[in-house]
């Protein structure tokens, strides 16, 4: 989407970042697949069956993830024109992401009312991540003619909504709930924390400093995650979200 690279600061040349972004996308893909694929048999045998909006949300998410991956691969193979042409399709699919996330989250909570797993307070995570995704995607588009910033912002937008995969891996590996705010944060966001630290470490290793997009993007993601974690333990937030789910009513 950025077209032919235009680099204002040669010290941030994207040549020195070749392949590493493909590696990080591979890590994200591994986390998503390892987190969700083992749960598919249970998901497809639920009774009553999951509503169509959940299928639609999953399809939009995976299509978007495929497009972002292709965007990175086209840059790595120097197919700049194809990257630019398909970039706007990626933006278009991104526009579907937020409503599909929010509607799917509300429907999923509505169908769990009365069940032991009902947790309307978890909507804090969905709402907060949708907000950070919007901000990072918008910034990525705005900085599309600044390749070092653009590629970091796009990767950060992926990270901002990909924590569910690593969270599920944690639960499969350690089928216990760590208590308290810190325990929730570790279980939900450990994967995001590790890859954000890896991205920052790469910048320091290659250039001895942190790119502003990584600094501000990681700060945004962690602020959102900490806020969502705190809200998950707020009785006031729980009551507000329970009223919202009740007013929504639609369970698919």
CORRADA-V656789 format. One record per pair of residues at least 24 apart in sequence whose ideal C-beta (glycine too) atoms are under 10 Angstrom apart, sorted by the first residue. I is the first residue (numbers start at 1). J is the second residue. If there is no record, write none. Layout:
{{I	J} {I	J}}
This chain:
{{1	71} {1	74} {1	75} {1	80} {1	83} {1	84} {1	85} {1	86} {1	87} {1	88} {1	89} {1	90} {1	91} {1	140} {1	141} {1	144} {1	145} {1	150} {1	151} {1	154} {2	71} {2	75} {2	80} {2	83} {2	84} {2	87} {2	140} {2	141} {2	143} {2	144} {2	145} {2	146} {2	147} {2	148} {2	149} {2	150} {2	151} {2	154} {3	80} {3	81} {3	83} {3	84} {3	85} {3	87} {3	144} {3	145} {3	147} {4	78} {4	80} {4	81} {4	83} {4	84} {4	145} {4	147} {5	75} {5	78} {5	80} {5	145} {5	146} {5	147} {5	148} {5	150} {5	151} {6	144} {6	145} {6	146} {6	147} {7	145} {7	146} {7	147} {7	148} {8	145} {8	146} {8	147} {8	148} {8	149} {9	146} {9	148} {9	149} {9	211} {11	148} {11	206} {11	207} {11	208} {11	209} {12	146} {12	147} {12	148} {12	149} {12	152} {12	203} {12	206} {12	207} {12	209} {12	211} {12	212} {12	213} {13	147} {13	148} {13	206} {13	207} {14	75} {14	76} {14	147} {14	148} {14	150} {14	151} {16	148} {16	202} {16	206} {16	207} {17	75} {17	76} {17	147} {17	148} {17	151} {17	152} {17	202} {17	203} {17	206} {17	207} {17	211} {18	75} {18	76} {18	78} {19	72} {19	76} {20	76} {20	151} {20	155} {20	198} {20	199} {20	202} {20	206} {21	69} {21	71} {21	72} {21	73} {21	75} {21	76} {21	151} {21	152} {21	154} {21	155} {21	199} {21	202} {22	69} {22	72} {22	73} {22	75} {22	76} {22	77} {23	198} {23	202} {24	72} {24	155} {24	158} {24	159} {24	195} {24	198} {24	199} {24	202} {25	65} {25	68} {25	69} {25	70} {25	71} {25	72} {25	73} {25	154} {25	155} {25	158} {26	69} {26	72} {27	159} {27	162} {27	166} {27	191} {27	194} {27	195} {27	198} {28	65} {28	68} {28	69} {28	155} {28	158} {28	159} {28	162} {28	165} {28	166} {28	191} {28	192} {28	195} {29	65} {29	66} {29	69} {29	158} {29	162} {29	165} {30	165} {30	166} {30	169} {31	159} {31	162} {31	163} {31	164} {31	165} {31	166} {31	167} {31	168} {31	169} {31	191} {31	192} {31	194} {31	195} {32	61} {32	62} {32	65} {32	158} {32	162} {32	164} {32	165} {32	166} {32	168} {32	169} {32	191} {33	62} {33	165} {34	165} {34	166} {34	168} {34	169} {34	172} {35	162} {35	163} {35	164} {35	165} {35	166} {35	167} {35	168} {35	169} {35	170} {35	171} {35	172} {35	191} {36	61} {36	62} {36	164} {36	165} {36	168} {36	169} {37	165} {37	168} {38	168} {38	169} {38	172} {39	168} {39	171} {39	172} {46	111} {48	111} {48	251} {48	252} {49	252} {50	104} {50	107} {50	108} {50	111} {50	252} {51	104} {51	107} {51	108} {51	110} {51	111} {51	250} {51	251} {51	252} {52	107} {52	252} {53	100} {53	103} {53	104} {53	105} {53	106} {53	107} {53	108} {53	250} {53	252} {54	100} {54	103} {54	104} {54	105} {54	107} {54	108} {54	111} {54	252} {55	104} {56	96} {56	100} {56	103} {56	104} {57	96} {57	97} {57	99} {57	100} {57	101} {57	102} {57	103} {57	104} {57	105} {57	107} {57	108} {58	100} {58	104} {59	96} {59	100} {60	93} {60	94} {60	96} {60	97} {60	99} {60	100} {60	101} {60	104} {61	93} {61	96} {61	97} {61	100} {61	101} {61	104} {61	161} {61	162} {61	164} {63	89} {63	90} {63	93} {63	96} {63	97} {64	90} {64	92} {64	93} {64	94} {64	96} {64	97} {64	100} {64	137} {64	157} {64	158} {64	161} {65	93} {65	158} {65	161} {65	162} {66	90} {66	93} {67	91} {67	92} {67	93} {67	94} {68	93} {68	94} {68	140} {68	154} {68	155} {68	157} {68	158} {69	158} {71	150} {71	151} {71	154} {72	151} {72	154} {72	155} {72	158} {75	147} {75	150} {75	151} {80	147} {84	144} {87	140} {87	141} {87	144} {87	150} {87	154} {88	141} {90	137} {90	140} {90	141} {90	154} {91	137} {91	138} {91	140} {91	141} {91	144} {94	133} {94	134} {94	137} {94	138} {94	140} {94	141} {94	154} {94	157} {95	134} {95	137} {97	130} {97	133} {97	134} {97	137} {97	157} {97	161} {98	129} {98	130} {98	131} {98	133} {98	134} {98	137} {98	161} {99	130} {100	130} {101	126} {101	127} {101	129} {101	130} {101	133} {101	161} {102	126} {102	127} {102	130} {103	248} {103	250} {103	252} {104	252} {105	129} {105	130} {105	245} {105	248} {106	241} {106	244} {106	245} {106	247} {106	248} {106	249} {106	250} {106	251} {106	252} {107	245} {107	248} {107	249} {107	250} {107	251} {107	252} {108	245} {108	251} {108	252} {109	241} {109	242} {109	244} {109	245} {109	246} {109	248} {109	251} {110	244} {110	245} {110	246} {110	248} {110	249} {110	250} {110	251} {110	252} {111	245} {111	250} {111	251} {111	252} {112	245} {112	251} {113	242} {113	245} {113	246} {113	249} {113	251} {118	242} {118	245} {119	232} {119	238} {119	241} {119	242} {120	237} {120	238} {120	239} {120	240} {120	241} {120	242} {120	243} {120	244} {120	245} {120	246} {121	228} {121	231} {121	232} {121	233} {121	234} {121	235} {121	236} {121	237} {121	238} {121	239} {121	240} {121	241} {121	242} {122	184} {122	188} {122	228} {122	231} {122	232} {122	238} {122	241} {123	228} {123	231} {123	232} {123	237} {123	238} {123	240} {123	241} {123	242} {123	244} {123	245} {124	224} {124	227} {124	228} {124	229} {124	230} {124	231} {124	232} {124	233} {124	234} {124	237} {124	238} {124	240} {124	241} {125	163} {125	164} {125	167} {125	184} {125	188} {125	189} {125	224} {125	225} {125	227} {125	228} {125	229} {125	231} {125	232} {126	161} {126	164} {126	228} {127	224} {127	227} {127	228} {127	231} {127	241} {128	160} {128	221} {128	223} {128	224} {128	225} {128	226} {128	227} {128	228} {128	229} {128	231} {129	160} {129	161} {129	162} {129	163} {129	164} {129	192} {129	221} {129	224} {129	225} {129	228} {130	160} {130	161} {130	224} {131	160} {131	220} {131	224} {131	227} {131	228} {132	156} {132	157} {132	159} {132	160} {132	161} {132	217} {132	220} {132	221} {132	222} {132	223} {132	224} {132	225} {132	227} {132	228} {133	157} {133	158} {133	159} {133	160} {133	161} {133	162} {133	221} {133	224} {134	160} {135	160} {135	216} {135	217} {135	220} {135	221} {135	224} {136	160} {136	161} {136	213} {136	216} {136	217} {136	220} {136	221} {137	161} {139	213} {139	216} {139	217} {139	220} {140	213} {140	217} {143	213} {146	213} {148	203} {148	207} {148	211} {148	212} {148	213} {148	214} {149	211} {149	212} {149	213} {149	214} {149	217} {150	213} {151	211} {151	213} {152	199} {152	203} {152	211} {152	212} {152	213} {152	214} {152	215} {152	216} {152	217} {152	218} {153	211} {153	213} {153	214} {153	216} {153	217} {154	213} {155	195} {155	196} {155	199} {155	213} {155	214} {155	217} {156	192} {156	195} {156	196} {156	199} {156	213} {156	214} {156	216} {156	217} {156	218} {156	220} {156	221} {157	217} {157	221} {158	195} {159	191} {159	192} {159	193} {159	195} {159	196} {159	199} {159	217} {159	218} {159	221} {160	192} {160	217} {160	220} {160	221} {160	224} {160	225} {161	192} {161	221} {162	191} {162	192} {162	195} {163	188} {163	189} {163	190} {163	191} {163	192} {163	193} {163	195} {163	221} {163	225} {163	228} {164	188} {164	191} {165	191} {166	190} {166	191} {166	192} {166	193} {166	194} {166	195} {167	191} {167	192} {180	229} {180	233} {181	226} {181	229} {181	230} {181	232} {181	233} {182	229} {183	229} {184	228} {184	229} {184	230} {184	232} {184	233} {185	222} {185	225} {185	226} {185	228} {185	229} {185	230} {185	232} {186	229} {187	229} {188	225} {188	228} {188	229} {188	232} {189	221} {189	222} {189	224} {189	225} {189	226} {189	228} {189	229} {192	218} {192	221} {192	222} {192	225} {193	218} {193	221} {193	222} {193	225} {196	221} {196	222}}
